[in-house]
Amino acid sequence: MKDLADSSILLNNMSDSLLFRQLKSVKAGQIERFKIEYNPHADGDEIIIPPNLYIKIKNLEPISKRAIYLAGPYILYVDCKSCDYDSNQKYFVTADHPSFEPQLLPGQSFYVQLSCHTLKKHYCWEVDVISQIIFNNTIEIDFEITIGTSREILHDSSNAENSDKIGTFHHLLKVYYQDTLDLWNLPIPKQNKPRHLVILTHGLHSNVSVDMLYLKEQIDKFAKENESEEEIVVKGYFGNIGKTERGIKYLGSRVAEYIIELINDNENLNNGQTTKISFIGHSLGGCVQTFAIAYLKINFPWFFDQIKPINFVTVSSPLLGVVNENPMYVKLVLSAGLVGKTGQEMGLKILENNSKPLLLLLPTGATHQVLKKFQKRTVYANAINDGIVPLRTSSLLYLDYRGLAKIINSDELANSEKTDKVPKNVEKVNKFHSVQTLLSYFMPFQKSTEDNHKDGYLRDQLTGTDIEIPNSTFLDSAASIILPPVPSIKLIVDPSSRENPIIHDKVYYEDDLPPVDKPNIEETIAREYHKSMSWRKVIVKLKPDAHNNIIVRRRFANAYGWPVIQHLVENHFKDSEVKELPNISSLDSLDEELDLSKIVSRDLIAKQNNEIDQTTTEEEISWINSKDNSDSVFALGVTGLIGEITGMMGDFRDQIYKYSLNPPTLPIIGQIPIPQSLAPNEKPEENNETAMKLMNDFI
C-alpha cells in the first residue's frame, strides 16, 4: 500500500451497499463480541474510504415478548466503542464517543455510526451484545447484526428478500467473533510463571460470565500493564446460573469443587503452577465464597497449605442477612421461600446444627481459620441507593461514623484525583452539613472519652435502639430498576468529570468493637467475623442502581462504578507481596467451633445437592409457562404486570429521546416516591420537570 500522504484519496467512492450481515443468539449469561476492522485499500493511487460506516443490531424476538419479563426478559444490552477507547483518557471528538443501549427490547433496532472522519491506515471497533435474561437459562434471544454504508441500507436489510444474505460482502471489511468462553479464556497465561488464581463469584439471579466480565477484564488489563513475576488468572464458575435460589451450601460447594477441578485438571493451573488464590464475591457471592473456603478447608485440608490465600473481598454482600434491613412483609416473603432456600438463609430462617442459622455458622471454625490467613480482607459497601443489600449488613455493622463524616466534608476528598488514597485529615473537626446529617442515620457515634481504646462505640448508637435508621429497601430500589439513571456521555469520555465515590476507607480491628451487651443475631455474626481479625471497610456513595453500579454489571450503563473497580484492582493486585498480617494463634474459641464442620462433609453435601437438583428443577420452571387462569389480566402474575411496565417504559423512553429530554429517574406506575432521606439535595432540572409532565400526558 502506498503512503497515505502521497495518495489521491477518493472519499465516498464505495457504492451504497450492505457490507456484512450475521444472525446470532445469546442465552442467560452470554455475550457475543464483534471486532470490526476496515482497512482502506490502495488501488493504484486510490484509497477506498467511505465517509462513514453504519452498524445495526436488531432484537429479532417478536414484540409480544416485551410482556414476558419474569420468563426472560427478552432484552439485550448493546454497546459500541473504538478498539483504542480508554476510559482513563479524555475524548474531544463526538464521533469517537462510545454508544450504548442498556435495554434493546424485542423488535427494536439500535443504530451506530462508525465514523471514518480521520484518515487512518486501519479502523477498528468493538461491539458487545449481551443477554439480559435473568430467570431462565434455557431460552435464548435471537438478534441480527448488519454493517453498511448508509442507515437506509441497514433498515432494508431485515426484509425477507435479504434473509439468505449471511457473511461479509466486501473484501476490505473483516469481522471477528468472540463468545463468552473465548473471552474468559483470555489472556493466555505465559509459561514458566507461577499462577495467582482469582475466583469471582456472582450473586442472586445473576451470573459471573457477563455480570462480572468488566471486573475480570480490568484485572487482566492491570496485570498486563504491571507485569510481575507471577501470572494473574481470573476465573469464575458458570454452573450456578439460574440456580441461585438453591441455597448457600449448594452454591458454595459447587464453587469449591470447580476450584479443585481447575487446580487438578486445567493445563494452565495444575501440577503446582498455582501458588496463590484470591476471592472476590458480589452480593450473595460474598456469602457463597465464604462457604466455599470452609468447604475447601475441611474436605481438602492441603489446599490452603499449598496455595497461599491473598485477597478476600466482598462487594455489597449481605454477610449479616437482610432480616433487620427491610419491613416485616419482606421478612415474611423470605421466610415463606419465595426466593427459595437462599431467601430463607438471608432471612436467618434456615437452621443448621443446634438451631443456629447458617449465616451465624459461616464465620466460625474452618472459615475462621482460613480467613485469618488472607493477607487482605476487604468489604465494599454502598452508603445509600442500595435497596438490595443495605449498608449495615454489607459493612459488617461496625463503622467509624465521625471519621466517615469528616472525610465526606474534607477538602481533600472533594479535590482528590486518585481513588486509591485514603484522605489524611480524618481528625479534623468540621461543621456538620446536610450530607453528614443524612449519614448520621446510618452510623453510630464514637465514644467521646479521651481514654477510649482506639475507636470504640456507644451501645445504643451502634444497635440503633435510640436512632431511626432509614435504610434503602426493595421498594425504594423500584425506581432505579425500572428506569435506572444512565451515565452522561461526559462521565464516559472525560475522567475529570467523575466524582470520587470512596467516602470512607479504614481498617477495623476487634479492639474497635464496643463491649458485648445482649447483642442481636446480626451483631453476633458481625463479632465473629471480627474475632482476631482486621477488616478494611470501603464505603462508597453511588447513584442508583448502586447495587449493580458498584460491580459495573454493564460497562457503560453502570459506569458510575468505574472508580470503585479501579480502587479494588489497584489496592489488591498492585503488589501481591504485601506485608504479612500478624500471626495470630489458631487455637481461639472460634477455631474449636465444630458446628460448621458437621455440615460441610463432602459426601453429605453431594447427596444433598443431588436431592436439590432432582426436586427443585420442575418447581423452579413450573411457574414460568403456567397456563392457569390464562384469561386473567394477571395470567402470568407479576410477569404480566412487569412486562407491561417494561413495554411502556421502552415506548416512553423513545419519546423522551425523541424530544431530547433526560430520562426520568422516578417510576411511572404507582408513583413510588424515593424516601426524603435518600432524595438528592439538588433542585430538579427544568428538563426533568418537562419529562415528568410528558410522562403523565403519555400515560
N, C-alpha and C positions, 0 to 999 in steps of 0.2 A: 504494500500500500504506500502511495506517495505521501509526503509530508502534507498535513492538512493546510498549512500556511501557503503552500505552493500550488494548491489545487483550486480548481474552479468549483465552488460549492453551488450545487443546484438544490435549492430548497423547494419543498412541496412537489418534487418530481416523482414521488411514489403515488401510484394510482390509488384512488379511494377504494379500499378493499378490506376484507376480513383476513387477518393475518394468523389467527390462532383460535381454536375452539376445543374445549375439553369438558367432559361430564365427569363429575366426581361425587362421592358421598362420604359423610362423616357420621360416626356414632358418638355416644357419650364419651367424653374424654379424648376425643380425637381431633387432630389438626392436619391440614394439608397446607404445606408451604410451597409457593411457586417462586422460583428465581427466574426473572425475565431479563434476558440480555439482548441488546441490539447493538450490532457493530456496523457502522457506516462502511459501505464498500466502494472503493475507488475503481471505477471502470474507465480506464484512460485517465482523463483529467476530472472526471465526475465523482462526486461523493453523494450517495443517496441518503439524504436526511429528511425525514418528514418534519414539519413544524411541530407536530405533537402526535403522540400515540394515545389511544384511549383503551381503558380496560373496563369490563363489566362483569360483576358477579351477581348472579340471579339465584334466589332461593326457589327451586323448582317445585316445592311442595304446594299443593292446592291451597287457595286462600281459606277454605273451610277449616283447615288445620290450625288457623290462628286461635280458634276457640278451644283447642285442646292444649291445656297448659300442664296439668299435673301428669299427663301421659307423655309429655315431651319435656319442655316445649320445643316446637319445631322452629327454632330461631338460630341464626348464625351470627357470630361476631366476625367482622372483616376489617383488616387494616392493610394499608399500602404505604411503603416508605422506600426511599432510595437505599441502595445497599450500603452506602457510606454514611448513612444517618447515624449521628451520635447524640444521645440525649444530653451529654455534657457540653455540647457546642451550641453556639447561637447561630440561627439561620435568619438571614435577612430577606432572601428572595422567596416570595409567596409560592412560586412554582415548586420549590424544594420542600415545602411543608408536608408532613405525613397527613394522610387522610384515613378516617376510620368510621365504621358504622357498628355501634355496640349491639343493635337489635335489628337484624335483617329478617323481617317477618316472611312467612310463606307468600309467594307471589311477588315479592318486592325485588327490585334491582338496585345495585349500588354501582355508580359510575365514578371513575377516577381518571383525570387527565395526567398522562405520563409526559411530563414536559421535556422537550429536547431544545430548550431555549439557549443553552450554552453549547458551544462546539466542543465535542469530545471524541476521542477515538473509541470510547466504549461507554455504553449506557447500561445501567443495571438497577433493577427494582426488585423488591421482595413483597409478596402478598401472602398474608396469613388468613386462612378460612378455618374457623373453629366452631365446633358444635357447642351449642348452649343447652343441650339436653341434660336434664338433672335426674329425673326419676326413673328412666327406663334405659337399660343398656343393651336392649335388643333391637330397637328401631334405629333408623338412620335417616339423614336428611340429604336429599339429592340437590346438587347445585350445578350451575353452568358457569364457566369462566371463559370469556372471549376477549380478544385483543384485536383492535382495528385502527384504521386511520381517521375515523370520524365516529361521533356518537350515533349518528343516524344508521351507519352500517351495523353497529352493535345492537341497536334497537331491533333491527330486522333479522338478526342472526338466530333468534329463537323461533322463527317461523318454521312451519312444518317442512317447507321445501329445503331447509338447511339442516334437517335432522341427521343427515348422513355425513355431514362435514365434521370430521374429527381429526385433530392434529395441527401441525404447523404448516402454513401455506406460503411462507416467504423464507428464502434461504438466509436472509440477514438476521432473522429473529430466532433465538434459542430460548426454550422454556424448560427448566429442570424442576422435578418434583421431589419433595421430601415429606414423608409421612411421620406419624408420631414416633414410631420405633427408630426411624432414621435419626431424628433429632436427639433422642435420648441415648443413642449410641455414639454421639459425637461429644467432644473430640476424641479421636483415637489415642489412647494412652501411649506415651513413649516407653520404649524398652529400657530396662535396667534402672528404673526409678521406683522407690518404694511408693505404695499407694496410700493415700488418705481418703478413705471411703466416707462420703457424706450421704446420709439417708434422709430423704424428705418424706413427710407423712401428711396426708390431707385430712380434712375434717368431714363433718356430717353432710351428706348429699353433695359431695364434692369429689374431686379426683386429683391425683398428683400429676398426671400426664400433661394436662394443659393449664390447670388452675395454678400450678406451681412451676410452670415452664419458665416464666420470667425470672424467678429466683435462681433456677438452675443455670440459665444462660448468663446471668450476671456473675454467678460464682465462677463459671467457666471462663468468662471474659477477664475477670480479675486475676484468676490463676495464670492465664496466658500472658497478661501484661506484667505480672510479678512472679517470674519463674523462680522456683526454689529447687531444693534437692529432692523434693517429693512431688508426686503427681496427684492432683485432686481429681477424684472420680465421683460424680454426682449421680445417684440412683434413687428410684422410688418404686414402690410396689403398686402395680396396676390392678391387682386381683381383687381389691376391695371396692372397686367402682360398683355402685348400685347395691352394696351390701352393708352400708354404714349404719343401718338400724339394728344390726345383729349383736351389738354389744362390744365393749372394750376388750374383753378377753378374746373374743372371736377375732376381732380385727388385729389386736396386738400380737397374738400368737402367729398369725399368718405373716405379718411383717417380719417377725423374728425368724420364722422358717425361711422366708425369702432371703434374709441376710445370710443365713447359714448356707443356702444354696449358692449365693454369689461367692462366698468365701471358698466353698469346696469345688464349684464347677465352672465358674466364669474364668475363661482363659486369661483375662487381664487382671484378675483379683486373687486367683487361687495360688496354691503352692508357696504360701508365705509371703506373697507380694504385698498383701495388705497389712500395714503396720499400725494404722491409726483409724479411728472412726469418730464421726460427729453425727448428731441427730438434730434435725430442725422440723418441728411439727406446728402446723397451723390449726387453730381451733381445736376440734376434737382430736386432731392428730397429736397434740401435745400429750393428752392422756393415753392415747394408743401407744406412742413411743415409750412412755413411762412403763407401761405394762410389758412392752417388748424387751426392755433391758432386764427386767426381772425374770422374764421367761428365758432369756439367754443365760443369765447368771445361774439359774437353778438347773436348767436342763443341759447346758454346755458350760460347765464350770471353768474350762480352759479359756473361754472366749476372751474375757477382759484381762487375762494374764498375757495372752499372746498379742492381742490388739489393744492398743492404748486409747482409752476414751479421751477425746479432746474437748468438743463443744456439745453442750446440751442446751438447746434453745427452744423455747415455746413462744408462739406468736398468737396473741389473743386466744389463749386456751383456757377452758373452764376447769381449772385444776381443783377448784373447790365446789364444783357443781354449779347449778343455777337456781337452786330452790329458794334462796333468800333474795334473789335479784328481780323477781317477777311476781305479779299478782297471784292470788290463790288459784284462779282458774287455770293459769299456766301450769302450776304445780299439779293440779288435778289431771290436766291433759297429759302431762309427762308420766304421772303415776299410772294412768289408765293404759299406757303403752301405745299412744298414738304415734310416737316416734320409736316404737319397738323397745328392745332391751336397752338400747343406748339412751333413750329418753328417760327411762326409769332409773338408770345409773346416774344421769345428770341431775335427776330429782332426788338423789340419795335414797332411792326406793329399793333397788336390788340389794339384798342382804347376802353376805357370804358367811364364813365361819364365825360362830359366836355372835350372830346377828349384827355384824358390822357391815356398813355399806362398802362397796368395792373401792370407791374413791378414798375412803379412810384407810384402807389397807395398802393402797398403791405406794405411798412413800415409805413404807416400813420394810423391815427385813432385807431381802436381797436387793430391792430397789435402792434402799438407803446406802447399802454397801457400795453399789456401783456409782450412784450419784456423787458420792464423796470423791470418787476417783477422777471425775471430769475436771479438766483444767479450767474450764469456764462454764458457768451455769447462768443463763440469762433468760429473763422473761420480758417480752414486749407486750404492752397493754395499751388499749385505747382509753383516753381520759373521758371522751364523750363520743356521741354519734355511733355507738356500737350497741344495738339492742339485742344482739345475739349472745355476745359474751361480755358482760359489763366489767367495769374496772376492778372491783374488789376481788372477783374470782380469778381474773387473768393476771393480777399483780401479786397474788398470794397474800392479799389482805393488808399487810403491814406496809405503810408508806410514811415518809417524812413530809408532812403537809407543809410545814413552814419553809423547809428548804425548797420544795416544789414551787410554792407561791412566790418566793423571792426570785427564783430562776425565771419564772414567767415574766416578771416585771423588770428583770435586769436588762440593761442596755446591751450587754454582751451577747445575749441570746438573740435579741432583735437584729443585731448587726452582724451576727456570725455568718460566715460563708461556708464553713465546713460543718457537716452533721455528725462527725465522729469526735467532736471536742465537747467535754463537759464544762459549762461555764464555771469560773473560779470564784466569783464573788457570792457564794451561797450564804455567807454570813451577814451580808449587807442587809440592813433593815430598810424596807421600802413601804411607802404608804399603800394601803390596800386600794384596789380599784375593782371595777365590776367583774373582771375576769377572775380575779382572786376570790371574790365573794362567791362566784359560781363554784369554783373548785373547792371552796371550804366545805361544801356539802359532801364532797367525795372523800376528803382526807381528815383524819383525826389530828388534833393538835399535839405538839410535843410538850413534855413537862417543862416548866419554866425554872425549875430549881437548878442552881449552878452546879450542884454536886451530882447531878444525874449522870449515870454512866452512859456515854455515847448519846444516842438519840432515843430515849425512852418515850412511852406514850401513856396518856391517861386512859384508864379503863373505859369509862363511859364514852369518851370521844372516839375510841377505837371501835367499839362494838356498835356504835350508833344508837345506843339506848336513849340518849338525850338529843340526838341530831337526826333530823329527817334527811335521808339521802335520796334525792330524786334521780335514780339510775334510769338509763335508757331501757326500754322494754321492747318486746317483739312488735307491739303495735306502733311504738314510736319509730320503728325502722320501716314501717309500711311505705311511707312516702319515698324513701330512698330506694326501696326495692322496685316499686312500680315506675318511678321516674327518677333514677339516680342522677345527680348533678354530673354533667360532662365537663372534664377539664377544658379550660380555654386553650386555644391554639398558642397563645403567648406562653403559657406554662410549659407547653410541649417543646417549643422552639427556642425559648430564652431561659437558660438556667438561673439567671439572676432574678427572675420574677418569682421563683419558688420560695415559699416560706419554709423556715426550718421547723418541722413538726415535732422535734425532740424537745419536750418541755421539762423533762426530768430524767437524769441518768445517774444512778447511785448504787453502790454496793451495800447490801444489808447483811448483818450478822445476827446470830442467835441472841447476842447480848443486847441488841436493839429492841427486842420484844419486851412488852410490859409483863409484870407478874401475872400468874395464872389466877383467874377468879371466875369460876363457874363458866368456862368457855362453851360456846355452842359448837355444833359439829363442824361448821366451816372453819372456825378458829382452831379447832383441834387438828384438822387436816393441815392448815397453814403452819402450825407449830411443828408438826412432824416433818414438813418439807424444810424447815429452817434448822432442825436439830443438827448441831455440829457442822453446819454448812453455811456458806455465804451465797447470796444470790445478787446478781446485778439486775436492777429493775429499770427498764427504759419505758417511760410513759410518753405517749405521742398524742398529738391533737390533730386529727384529720377531719376532713369534710365527709358527710355521708356519701356513700355507704362505707363507713370506716372499717367494717369487718372484712370487706373484700379489698379495700384500698390498701390496708396495711400489708397485705401479701402480694399486691398488684396481680390480681386474678387475671386481668386482661391488660396487655401492655399499655395501651393509650387510654382506654375507658377508666382505668384505675390508676392513672399517672400521679395522682396526689400522693401515692405511697412510694414513689421512686426514692425520695431521700431516706425513707425507713430501710428499704432494701440495701441502699448504699451503706448506711450505717451498720447494718447487720453484717454485710460482706466484709467491709473494711476492718471491723472490730473483731472478727472471728477467723479470718483467713489471711490477714496481712502477715502474720508471723506465727506459725504453728508452734515454734519452740518458745512458748511463753513460760514465765516463771512458775514453777510448781507451787500449788497451794500447800499450806502447812499439812504435814502428815498427821492426821487425827486417828487415834486408835479406833479400830473397828469393833471393839468389844462393848459398845454402849448398849443401852436397853433396846434401842430400835433394831440393832443388828441381831439381837437374840430373839426378836419377834418372829414367830413361825407361822402366823396366820396366813400371810400371803403365800408362803411356800406350799402350804397344803392345797392351794387351788391352782398352782402353776405346773402341776405334773404334766409332762408332755403327753403321756398316754391318755390321761383323763381329759385333757383339753381336746386332743384329737378326736376322742369319742364324742365329746360334747359338740364340737364343731360339725361333725358328721351328722349328728342328730338335728342340729340347727339347719344345715343345708337341706336335709330331707323334708323338714316340716315347714320351713318358712317360705320357700320359693313360691309355692302356689298362693299362699296367703298374701305375699308381697305384691303379686301382679293381678290378683283377682279383682281388685277394685278398679284397675285401670280401664278395663274394657267391659265393665259391668253393664248389662242391658236392663237391669231392674229399673222400673219407673222411667222408662225411656221417653215417655211423653211429657215428663215434668220439665219445667224450666230449669230445674236443678238436676237434670238427668245424670250429670257427671259430678254432682256435688260441688265441691269447691272448684273442680276442674272447669266446669262450665262458666262459673262466675268469674274466675280469674282470667279465663280465656277471653271472655267478653271485654274485660278491662284491658287486656293486652291488645286486642284488636283496636279498641277505641283509642288507646294510647298511641298506637302506631299511626292511625289515621290523623289524630290530632297533632302528633309531632310533625307530620308532614306539613300541616297547615302552619304550625309555628315557624318552621324553617322557611316556608314559602314567603311569609311576611317578615322574615329576618328578625324574629324575636327570640329572646333567650328561652330555652325550655324551662317550664315551671319546676319548682322544687317541692311543691306540695301535691298530694294526691287529689284526684278529682272526685272519685266515688267516696261518698261518706264524709268528705271534708275532714279527714283525721288531722287534728292540729298537732303541731310539734309543741311539747311542753315549754312553758315560758322560760324555764331554767336552761333549756337547751337551745332556745331560739337565738340566732345571731344578733349582735348589737347593731349591725349596720341597718340603715334605713333601706326599705325596698326600693329598687331602682324603678324608674318610670316604665321601662320596657317590661319589667316583670309584672307590674300592675296591669299594663295593657294585655300582657299574655294571659293573666288570670281572667280578665274581662272577656277576652276572646274565648277562653276555655269554657266559661259559663255559658256564653252565647252558643258555643259549639254543641254543648250538651242539650 
